[in-house]
């Protein structure tokens, strides 16, 4: 039982760490969108556009580097949508 309580505490701490607040940066908001929620193909393509615009912006390099680590799956999904008509 202690293992389950420990796991639940770890999950709670993880969720708290990545929670979006009014003080969250644009990079943190985009990361949240990348990691959460089911998206249809239009939402995936819009998210990719939003991420691209973020990388073109004058946002801090450390924010860009952080977000970059979360974009691989988005790129793969968007390629599948465009190349093969994938429906998420």
N, C-alpha and C positions, 0 to 999 in steps of 0.2 A: 504494500500500500504506500510506503514511503517513496518508492520509485515513481509511482503514478503522481503523487503530490509534487515531487521534484520536477517531473516532466511538465506538469501543468504550470508550475511556477516559471519554468524556462520558457514555455510558449507565451505566457503572459508578458514576460520581460521582453521577448523578441517582438511581440506585437506592439508593445509600448514604444520600443525603440524606433519602429518604422511608422508610427502613427502620424497622420497629417494634421497639422494645426495651422492656425493663422500665421505662425512664424516660420512655417516650412518654406524652404527655398523652391524655386521653380524645378530644379533638378530632383529634389525629393518628391515633389508632386508628380513629375513624369515617371520617376521610379515606381511610385505607388500605382500609377496607371498601368505600367508595364507588368507589374507583379500581381495585380488583383483584378478580379472580375472577368466574367466571360465577355468576349467582344465578337461582334459580327465583322464581316470583311471591311465594311466602310469604316468602322471604328478602328480597326487595325491600321488601315491606310491613313486615316487622319492622325492617329498616334504617331506613325512614322514621320509624317509631315511635321508635326509639332516637335518631335525629337530633332529632326534635321534643322528646323529653324532655331532651336535652342543651341545646337552646335555652331551655327553661323553667328550667333549673338555674341555680345561682349561679356557673357557670364564668366565667372571665375574659372580658370583652368582646372582647379581641383574639383569643382562641381561637374565639369565636362568629363573629367577622368572617371569620377565615381559613376556617372550615368552610363558611360561607355560599357562598363562591365555588365550591364543589364540589357543590352540591345541585340545581342546575337539571336535570341529566339524570335524577337520581333522581326528582324531582317529575314529570317528563314520563313516565317509565316507569311510575310508580305510577298516574298518571292513565289511561294506556293500559290498564293491567291492570284497573282498576276500571270504566272507561267502556266498554271494548271487548273485555274478556276476553283481552287480549294475553298471550301465552305467550312469555317471553324465552327 
